[in-house]
Amino acid sequence: MISESGPELPQPQENQPRNSLRSFLVELLQTVVLALVLYFLIDSVLARVRVENVSMEPTLQPGEFILVNKLAYRLGNVSNGDVVIFHYPLNPSEDYIKRVIGIPGDVVTVQNHQVTVNGTVLDEPYIMAPPNYNNTWTVPAGQIFVLGDNRNSSSDSHNWGFVPLENLVGKALVVYWPLDQMKILTHPNVVNAAN
């Protein structure tokens, strides 16, 4: 027997608005969870640091924000020329930012307004002015020697000594704020550059 009523039309569903709301809420929850997972993944790899003082001028200015690679020294070694963030050895609750000048075994000498590492005068186009102090340091195992680029206005290894490697937080990568100051931070191999 053939029906003369034609094709069956879909019946309006009473649950359609409820299903749309449920779908929206599920998608919203998934988006929020994904955003939180991405945030925590990124936060475990990158730190955001605000420059607080003049010790790294002219490279870094007070008020600038930088991104820091927190895995750099878990996966690799520190090098001369790296701009690093570390827990200040005399008060580990404070973080400092400086440039690595000496790694374990290096002999760092500051004399006659020049810095030498293992007898090689460094080419330092990034400094504010030549240092006005003199001394020699031999970097012990498990430590680094750091100086601010603003040599004469920086509390650094020439004042208080070496930084233990375990105090390293990470390697500075980029200035991201303010936008007109955005730049990638270079990490010259200052010892090889001087040869």
C-alpha positions in Angstrom: 0.0 0.0 0.0 1.3 3.4 -1.0 0.8 6.4 1.3 -0.6 9.5 -0.2 0.5 11.8 2.6 4.0 12.5 1.1 7.4 12.6 2.9 7.4 12.7 6.6 8.4 16.2 7.9 10.7 16.5 11.0 8.8 17.4 14.1 9.9 20.5 16.0 12.0 19.4 19.0 11.2 20.9 22.4 14.8 20.3 23.5 16.5 22.2 20.7 17.1 25.4 22.7 18.4 23.4 25.6 20.7 21.4 23.3 22.1 24.6 21.8 22.8 26.0 25.3 24.4 22.8 26.4 26.6 22.7 23.2 27.6 26.3 23.8 28.5 25.7 27.5 30.5 22.5 26.6 32.5 24.5 23.9 33.0 27.4 26.3 34.3 25.0 29.0 36.6 23.3 26.5 38.0 26.7 25.3 38.6 27.8 28.9 40.4 24.6 29.8 42.5 24.7 26.7 43.4 28.4 27.4 44.4 27.5 31.0 46.5 24.5 29.8 48.3 26.7 27.2 48.8 29.4 29.8 50.4 27.0 32.3 52.5 25.4 29.6 53.8 28.7 28.4 54.3 29.9 32.0 56.4 26.8 32.8 58.8 27.7 29.8 58.7 31.6 29.8 58.8 34.1 32.6 57.9 37.8 32.3 60.3 40.2 34.1 60.1 43.9 34.6 63.4 45.8 34.6 63.6 47.8 37.8 66.8 49.8 37.7 69.6 51.3 35.5 72.2 48.6 36.0 71.7 47.2 32.4 71.5 50.5 30.5 71.8 51.1 27.6 70.7 47.5 26.8 67.7 47.5 29.1 65.8 50.5 30.5 63.8 50.7 33.7 60.2 49.9 33.1 60.8 47.6 30.2 59.3 44.1 30.3 61.3 41.1 29.0 60.5 37.4 28.2 62.9 34.9 29.9 63.5 31.3 28.7 63.3 29.4 32.0 64.5 26.1 30.3 67.6 27.5 28.8 70.0 26.4 31.5 68.2 23.1 32.3 68.7 22.1 28.7 72.0 23.8 27.9 74.9 25.6 29.3 75.4 29.3 30.2 77.8 31.2 27.9 79.8 34.4 28.2 77.6 37.2 26.9 74.3 35.8 27.9 71.9 38.2 29.6 70.6 36.2 32.6 68.1 36.5 35.4 69.1 34.9 38.7 68.3 34.9 42.4 70.6 37.4 44.1 73.1 35.3 46.1 72.8 37.5 49.2 69.0 37.6 49.2 67.6 34.8 47.0 64.1 36.3 47.2 65.3 39.1 44.9 66.0 38.5 41.2 68.7 40.4 39.3 69.4 40.7 35.6 73.0 41.0 34.4 75.4 39.9 31.6 77.6 36.8 32.0 81.3 37.8 31.7 82.9 34.7 33.2 82.0 31.0 33.4 83.7 28.4 35.6 87.5 28.4 35.2 87.6 31.9 33.5 90.0 34.6 34.9 88.2 37.9 34.7 90.3 41.1 35.0 89.1 44.7 35.1 92.0 47.1 34.7 92.6 50.4 33.0 88.9 50.7 32.1 89.0 47.4 30.2 87.6 43.9 30.9 89.6 40.9 30.0 88.7 37.2 30.1 91.6 34.8 30.1 93.9 37.5 28.9 91.6 38.6 26.0 90.3 42.2 26.0 86.5 42.1 25.5 84.8 44.1 22.7 81.8 45.5 24.5 79.8 47.9 22.3 76.8 47.4 24.6 78.2 49.0 27.8 77.2 52.5 29.0 80.8 53.5 30.0 84.1 51.7 30.7 84.4 50.4 34.3 86.2 52.7 36.8 87.4 49.9 39.1 90.2 47.3 39.0 90.4 43.7 40.2 91.0 40.1 39.1 88.6 37.2 39.8 89.0 33.5 39.0 85.5 32.0 38.5 85.1 28.8 40.6 83.4 25.6 39.5 79.6 25.8 39.7 79.6 29.7 39.6 79.5 32.5 37.1 80.8 36.1 37.1 78.2 38.8 36.0 78.4 42.5 35.3 75.7 45.1 34.5 76.1 46.8 31.1 76.0 50.1 33.1 79.4 49.1 34.6 79.7 52.0 37.1 76.1 51.9 38.3 75.6 48.2 38.9 75.6 46.0 41.9 77.1 42.9 40.5 79.9 40.3 40.8 82.6 43.0 41.1 80.8 44.1 44.4 79.5 40.9 46.0 81.1 37.9 44.1 80.0 35.0 42.1 76.5 33.6 41.2 75.9 29.9 41.8 74.7 28.2 38.7 71.7 26.8 40.6 70.6 30.5 41.2 70.0 31.0 37.4 66.3 31.6 36.6 66.7 31.8 32.8 68.1 33.6 29.7 66.6 36.9 28.6 65.2 36.7 25.1 63.2 39.8 24.1 62.0 43.1 25.3 58.2 43.0 24.6 57.0 46.2 26.3 56.7 49.0 25.6 56.0 48.2 22.0 58.2 50.9 20.6 61.2 49.4 22.5 60.5 45.8 21.4 63.7 44.0 20.4 65.4 40.7 20.5 68.2 40.6 23.0 71.5 39.5 21.5 73.9 37.3 23.4 77.3 37.9 21.9 80.0 35.5 22.7 82.1 38.4 24.1 85.2 36.3 24.6 85.4 35.0 21.0 84.3 38.4 19.6 87.4 39.9 21.1 89.8 37.5 19.4 
